[in-house]
Amino acid sequence: MSSLRGRFVLSRPLALTLMVFSAITGLLVMSGPAPAQLGVPQAAVLGAITGSPDGQTALEDFLMEGSPPPATVVARARLAIGALKVNSLGLDAAQLVGAAQRIAEAAQPGICPIKVMRLQMPDVAALPSDVAAYDFGTHDGPVMPCCEPVRPDDSRLSSGGQGVFRPDGNALLSDGIRGVRQFQTETTPGPKRVAIITEDLGEEATTLEPVGRVIVINGVRYRLGEQPPQAWVDSAVLQSEGQGGGLGGALGNLLGGDVSVRDTGAGVVILEADIEGTILSIGFETSEGDRQTFIAGIVVEPADRPSIFQRSGIAESAVPSLSQCLSFEAEIELAVAELVSEIETAAGDADTPPVEPVADDGLRASPIS
């Protein structure tokens, strides 16, 4: 599965001169209170064509107005791609396809919305034997008993990072590593939930993209965009094994700490992934500049059973179904492919084989960058 930023390979460059900003189609025009019904605002189409910051904002506003469900975002994206047919401004085929891809990319957060959730958990926890947990931190920091330690010089980290101490009684959250780019470890094949735990360091470099703008799991790219702490949603509760909502004192005595669930100030993002081999590779991509990740822990659990993370409120929908994401993504990819095919037909290139979209190397997934 490839990213929606896949390449569309045309048989040859096509010079197109199509009609400029016409009102001949109901796909276009006016902005208004219900853009999905009235058509595509002109500013949104220009945003797709030019890729300017203001234009991108107009495009995203059209796609996301009213916090619509994923199916509505897909429908609006298809409308916008269709609107390109009468708004080409003499662009060549590659530029039109680029505009269509901008629409697809702008739609991705709405197609497969991923949110960082505020984390509640006990200060100590016992996890099922088939759950792998990793405590990221400083060289001399405490390690939660259920976790494997990951230090800045750990061979499983591709580029190390800087250990940062945090004042917290919870061993998992008492420290972490700033600047993690990739973590790779052994695992078992099959569907997994990968939970990545971060914290608010209160510093600009790690605030906007604390777990990265894009997370890549075994080649599958998940777009998160900016996720500052004020945008985190309530809430996910890490449950200790065998315990429901109330964690008893006997378990606390056994584990040597307080097992009552509390607000931690940390955040967690949970992603579904289908692991085919025995290696789990998690990459974290940030925007250009000085933005960095901060990773306090990673928990990997089987996805074919109820999660150890109990979600409530908005967080119930913060872990989208991978199969549903792929289905919505395929609808938009089809619209892009149809546009490419119609471009060739309009050019009168009857001897040219049908245009086939060629995906980037690697696997496809949603949301993607």
C-alpha positions as CSV (number, residue, x, y, z in Angstrom):
1,M,0.0,0.0,0.0
2,S,1.5,3.3,-1.0
3,S,1.0,6.8,0.1
4,L,-1.4,9.1,-1.7
5,R,1.6,11.0,-2.7
6,G,2.2,8.3,-5.2
7,R,3.5,9.1,-8.6
8,F,1.1,9.1,-11.6
9,V,3.2,8.3,-14.6
10,L,1.8,9.7,-17.9
11,S,2.7,8.4,-21.3
12,R,4.1,11.8,-22.3
13,P,3.8,15.4,-21.2
14,L,0.5,16.8,-22.3
15,A,0.0,20.5,-23.0
16,L,-3.5,21.4,-22.2
17,T,-5.5,24.5,-22.8
18,L,-8.9,24.1,-21.1
19,M,-11.5,26.7,-20.4
20,V,-10.6,29.1,-17.7
21,F,-12.9,29.5,-14.6
22,S,-16.2,28.7,-16.3
23,A,-19.6,28.6,-14.7
24,I,-20.7,25.8,-16.9
25,T,-20.7,23.2,-14.2
26,G,-22.5,22.8,-11.0
27,L,-19.3,21.5,-9.4
28,L,-18.0,25.0,-9.1
29,V,-18.3,28.0,-7.4
30,M,-19.6,30.0,-4.7
31,S,-18.6,29.7,-1.2
32,G,-21.5,29.6,1.3
33,P,-22.7,28.0,4.4
34,A,-22.9,24.5,2.9
35,P,-20.1,24.2,0.4
36,A,-20.6,20.4,-0.1
37,Q,-24.1,21.0,-1.5
38,L,-23.5,24.3,-3.4
39,G,-20.3,23.3,-5.1
40,V,-16.6,23.8,-4.6
41,P,-15.5,27.3,-3.7
42,Q,-13.2,29.0,-6.2
43,A,-10.6,29.7,-3.5
44,A,-10.4,26.0,-2.7
45,V,-9.8,25.1,-6.3
46,L,-7.1,27.7,-6.6
47,G,-5.6,26.4,-3.4
48,A,-5.3,23.0,-4.9
49,I,-3.7,24.4,-8.1
50,T,-1.3,26.8,-6.5
51,G,-0.5,25.1,-3.2
52,S,-0.1,28.5,-1.5
53,P,-0.6,28.6,2.3
54,D,-3.8,30.7,2.0
55,G,-5.1,28.4,-0.8
56,Q,-4.3,25.3,1.2
57,T,-6.3,26.8,4.1
58,A,-9.3,27.5,1.8
59,L,-9.1,23.9,0.5
60,E,-8.9,22.4,4.0
61,D,-11.8,24.6,5.2
62,F,-14.0,23.4,2.4
63,L,-13.1,19.7,3.0
64,M,-13.4,19.9,6.8
65,E,-16.1,22.4,7.4
66,G,-18.5,21.3,10.2
67,S,-16.2,18.4,11.3
68,P,-17.9,16.0,8.8
69,P,-17.7,12.2,8.9
70,P,-15.1,10.6,6.7
71,A,-17.6,9.7,3.9
72,T,-18.5,13.4,3.5
73,V,-14.8,14.3,3.3
74,V,-14.4,11.8,0.6
75,A,-17.4,13.2,-1.3
76,R,-16.1,16.7,-1.0
77,A,-12.6,15.6,-2.2
78,R,-14.1,14.0,-5.2
79,L,-16.1,17.1,-6.0
80,A,-12.9,19.2,-5.8
81,I,-11.0,16.8,-8.0
82,G,-13.8,17.0,-10.5
83,A,-13.7,20.8,-10.4
84,L,-10.2,20.8,-11.7
85,K,-11.5,19.6,-15.1
86,V,-12.9,23.1,-15.8
87,N,-10.3,25.1,-13.9
88,S,-7.0,24.0,-15.6
89,L,-5.7,27.5,-16.3
90,G,-3.7,25.9,-19.2
91,L,-1.8,23.7,-16.8
92,D,-0.1,20.6,-18.2
93,A,-1.1,17.1,-17.0
94,A,1.5,16.8,-14.4
95,Q,0.4,20.0,-12.7
96,L,-3.2,19.0,-12.8
97,V,-2.4,15.7,-11.2
98,G,-0.3,17.5,-8.6
99,A,-3.4,19.6,-7.8
100,A,-5.5,16.5,-7.4
101,Q,-2.9,15.0,-5.1
102,R,-3.0,18.1,-2.9
103,I,-6.7,17.6,-2.6
104,A,-6.1,14.0,-1.6
105,E,-3.5,14.9,1.0
106,A,-5.7,17.7,2.5
107,A,-8.5,15.2,2.9
108,Q,-6.5,12.6,4.7
109,P,-6.8,13.8,8.3
110,G,-10.6,13.8,7.8
111,I,-10.6,10.4,6.1
112,C,-8.7,8.6,8.9
113,P,-8.6,11.0,11.9
114,I,-6.0,10.2,14.4
115,K,-5.9,12.0,17.8
116,V,-3.5,12.1,20.7
117,M,-5.5,11.1,23.8
118,R,-4.9,12.3,27.3
119,L,-3.5,9.3,29.2
120,Q,-4.7,8.0,32.6
121,M,-2.8,5.1,34.2
122,P,-1.6,3.7,37.5
123,D,1.9,4.4,38.7
124,V,2.7,0.7,38.4
125,A,1.0,-1.8,36.1
126,A,1.0,-5.5,35.2
127,L,0.5,-6.2,31.5
128,P,-0.5,-9.5,29.7
129,S,2.4,-11.7,28.7
130,D,1.9,-11.1,25.0
131,V,2.0,-7.3,25.3
132,A,5.4,-5.7,24.7
133,A,6.1,-2.4,26.5
134,Y,9.2,-0.2,26.2
135,D,10.1,2.5,28.7
136,F,12.2,5.3,27.0
137,G,14.4,7.3,29.2
138,T,17.7,8.5,30.6
139,H,20.6,6.2,31.3
140,D,20.0,6.2,35.1
141,G,16.3,6.7,35.1
142,P,13.7,4.4,36.7
143,V,12.0,1.7,34.6
144,M,8.5,0.5,35.1
145,P,8.6,-3.3,35.9
146,C,6.4,-4.3,33.0
147,C,8.7,-2.6,30.4
148,E,12.0,-3.0,28.7
149,P,14.3,0.0,29.1
150,V,15.2,2.0,26.0
151,R,18.2,4.4,26.5
152,P,19.5,7.1,24.1
153,D,22.3,4.8,22.9
154,D,20.1,1.7,22.5
155,S,20.9,-0.1,19.2
156,R,17.1,-0.2,18.4
157,L,17.2,3.5,17.9
158,S,18.4,4.6,14.5
159,S,19.7,8.0,15.6
160,G,19.8,8.0,19.3
161,G,18.3,11.1,21.0
162,Q,18.6,13.0,24.2
163,G,17.4,11.6,27.5
164,V,15.2,14.0,29.4
165,F,14.2,13.7,33.1
166,R,10.6,14.4,34.1
167,P,9.4,15.0,37.7
168,D,6.8,12.3,38.0
169,G,6.3,9.4,40.4
170,N,5.3,7.1,37.5
171,A,8.5,5.3,36.4
172,L,7.3,5.2,32.8
173,L,6.6,8.9,32.7
174,S,9.6,10.1,34.9
175,D,11.8,10.4,31.8
176,G,11.8,10.0,28.0
177,I,13.9,10.6,24.9
178,R,13.7,13.8,22.8
179,G,14.5,13.6,19.1
180,V,13.6,9.9,18.5
181,R,13.5,9.3,14.7
182,Q,13.1,5.5,14.4
183,F,12.7,2.6,16.8
184,Q,13.0,-1.0,15.5
185,T,12.5,-4.2,17.5
186,E,11.5,-7.8,17.1
187,T,7.8,-8.8,17.3
188,T,5.4,-11.5,16.2
189,P,3.4,-11.4,13.0
190,G,-0.2,-10.4,13.0
191,P,-2.5,-7.4,13.6
192,K,-1.2,-5.0,16.3
193,R,-2.1,-1.9,18.1
194,V,0.9,0.3,18.6
195,A,0.5,2.9,21.4
196,I,3.0,5.7,21.5
197,I,3.2,7.7,24.7
198,T,4.4,11.3,24.9
199,E,4.4,14.2,27.3
200,D,4.1,17.9,27.2
201,L,7.6,19.3,27.9
202,G,6.4,22.8,27.7
203,E,9.0,23.7,25.1
204,E,8.4,25.0,21.6
205,A,10.5,22.3,19.8
206,T,8.4,19.4,21.0
207,T,5.0,21.0,21.5
208,L,3.4,20.9,18.0
209,E,4.5,17.5,16.8
210,P,5.4,15.5,20.0
211,V,5.0,12.1,18.2
212,G,5.9,13.5,14.8
213,R,3.8,14.9,12.0
214,V,3.9,11.5,10.3
215,I,4.4,8.1,11.9
216,V,5.6,5.2,9.7
217,I,5.0,1.7,10.8
218,N,6.7,-0.9,8.6
219,G,6.4,1.4,5.6
220,V,2.8,2.4,6.3
221,R,2.5,6.1,6.8
222,Y,0.0,7.6,9.2
223,R,-0.5,11.4,9.0
224,L,-1.2,13.2,12.3
225,G,-0.3,16.8,11.5
226,E,0.1,19.1,14.4
227,Q,-1.0,17.7,17.8
228,P,-0.3,20.3,20.5
229,P,-1.3,19.3,24.0
230,Q,-4.3,21.7,24.0
231,A,-5.7,19.6,21.1
232,W,-5.4,16.2,22.9
233,V,-8.8,14.6,23.6
234,D,-10.2,12.8,26.6
235,S,-9.2,10.1,27.3
236,A,-7.4,6.7,27.3
237,V,-6.9,4.7,30.5
238,L,-4.2,2.1,30.6
239,Q,-5.6,-0.8,32.6
240,S,-3.4,-3.2,34.6
241,E,-4.0,-6.9,33.8
242,G,-7.0,-8.5,35.4
243,Q,-8.3,-5.2,36.8
244,G,-11.3,-3.2,35.8
245,G,-12.0,0.4,36.6
246,G,-10.9,-0.1,40.2
247,L,-7.4,-1.3,40.9
248,G,-7.0,-2.9,44.3
249,G,-4.4,-2.5,47.1
250,A,-3.3,-6.1,46.9
251,L,-2.0,-5.6,43.4
252,G,-0.3,-2.4,44.6
253,N,1.5,-4.3,47.4
254,L,2.6,-7.0,44.9
255,L,4.0,-4.5,42.4
256,G,5.4,-2.2,45.0
257,G,3.5,1.0,44.2
258,D,0.2,2.8,43.8
259,V,-2.1,1.2,41.2
260,S,-4.9,3.7,41.4
261,V,-5.6,5.3,38.0
262,R,-4.8,9.0,37.8
263,D,-4.5,11.8,35.3
264,T,-0.8,11.9,34.2
265,G,-0.5,14.9,31.9
266,A,0.8,12.5,29.2
267,G,-0.7,11.7,25.9
268,V,-1.0,8.5,23.8
269,V,-1.7,7.9,20.2
270,I,-2.8,4.4,19.2
271,L,-2.4,3.0,15.6
272,E,-3.5,-0.2,14.0
273,A,-0.9,-2.1,11.9
274,D,-0.7,-5.4,10.2
275,I,2.7,-6.9,10.8
276,E,3.7,-9.5,8.2
277,G,7.2,-10.4,9.5
278,T,9.0,-10.4,12.8
279,I,10.3,-6.9,12.8
280,L,8.4,-3.8,14.0
281,S,9.9,-0.6,12.7
282,I,8.4,2.7,13.9
283,G,9.6,6.0,12.2
284,F,8.7,9.5,13.3
285,E,8.8,12.3,10.8
286,T,8.6,16.0,11.8
287,S,8.4,19.2,9.8
288,E,11.5,20.9,8.7
289,G,13.2,23.1,11.2
290,D,13.8,22.4,14.9
291,R,10.7,20.4,15.7
292,Q,11.4,17.2,17.6
293,T,9.5,14.3,19.1
294,F,9.4,13.3,22.7
295,I,8.8,9.6,23.4
296,A,8.2,8.3,26.9
297,G,7.1,4.8,26.0
298,I,5.7,2.4,23.4
299,V,3.2,-0.4,24.0
300,V,2.5,-3.1,21.4
301,E,-0.5,-5.4,21.9
302,P,-2.5,-7.8,19.7
303,A,-5.3,-6.1,17.8
304,D,-7.6,-9.1,17.6
305,R,-8.9,-8.7,21.2
306,P,-10.0,-5.8,23.4
307,S,-7.4,-3.2,24.1
308,I,-5.7,-2.7,27.5
309,F,-6.3,1.0,26.8
310,Q,-9.9,1.8,27.7
311,R,-11.2,4.8,25.8
312,S,-14.0,7.1,26.6
313,G,-15.5,10.3,25.3
314,I,-14.1,11.6,22.0
315,A,-11.2,9.2,22.4
316,E,-13.6,6.3,21.5
317,S,-13.2,7.4,17.8
318,A,-9.5,8.3,18.0
319,V,-8.3,4.9,16.8
320,P,-9.7,4.5,13.3
321,S,-10.1,1.2,11.6
322,L,-7.3,0.6,9.2
323,S,-9.6,-1.3,6.7
324,Q,-12.1,1.6,6.7
325,C,-9.3,4.1,6.2
326,L,-8.0,2.1,3.2
327,S,-11.5,1.9,1.7
328,F,-12.0,5.7,1.9
329,E,-8.5,6.3,0.5
330,A,-9.2,4.0,-2.5
331,E,-12.2,6.2,-3.5
332,I,-10.1,9.3,-3.7
333,E,-7.3,7.4,-5.5
334,L,-9.9,6.3,-8.1
335,A,-11.0,9.9,-8.6
336,V,-7.4,11.0,-9.2
337,A,-6.9,8.1,-11.7
338,E,-10.1,9.0,-13.5
339,L,-8.9,12.6,-13.9
340,V,-5.6,11.4,-15.4
341,S,-7.5,9.2,-17.8
342,E,-9.8,12.0,-18.9
343,I,-6.8,14.3,-19.4
344,E,-5.4,11.9,-22.0
345,T,-8.8,11.5,-23.6
346,A,-9.2,15.2,-23.9
347,A,-5.8,15.5,-25.5
348,G,-6.9,13.2,-28.2
349,D,-4.1,10.8,-27.7
350,A,-6.0,7.7,-28.9
351,D,-2.9,5.6,-29.4
352,T,-1.7,6.0,-25.9
353,P,-2.3,3.1,-23.5
354,P,-4.6,3.9,-20.5
355,V,-2.8,5.8,-17.7
356,E,-2.1,3.7,-14.7
357,P,-1.3,5.2,-11.3
358,V,2.1,4.0,-10.1
359,A,2.5,4.0,-6.3
360,D,5.6,5.0,-4.4
361,D,7.8,2.3,-3.0
362,G,6.5,0.8,0.2
363,L,3.1,0.1,1.5
364,R,0.0,2.3,1.4
365,A,-2.0,3.3,4.3
366,S,-4.1,6.1,5.6
367,P,-3.7,8.6,6.8
368,I,-0.7,9.4,4.7
369,S,1.7,12.2,3.8
